[in-house]
């Protein structure tokens, strides 16, 4: 599973928006990798930012 997929899966399983550090801990991925994945997923429109520094999936 790619980092992007792992980040998306972690966000899908969370009832509330998460910070990159939380995603990193929950998925067991380096925070820098999570930041890269979030940036790419936001560009694709799969992840949105409901409030500053928090991320959730775009439904």
Secondary structure, 3 states (H helix, E strand, C coil): CCHHHHHHHHHHCCCCCECHHHHHHHHCCCHHHHHHHHHHHHHHCCEECCCCCCEEECC
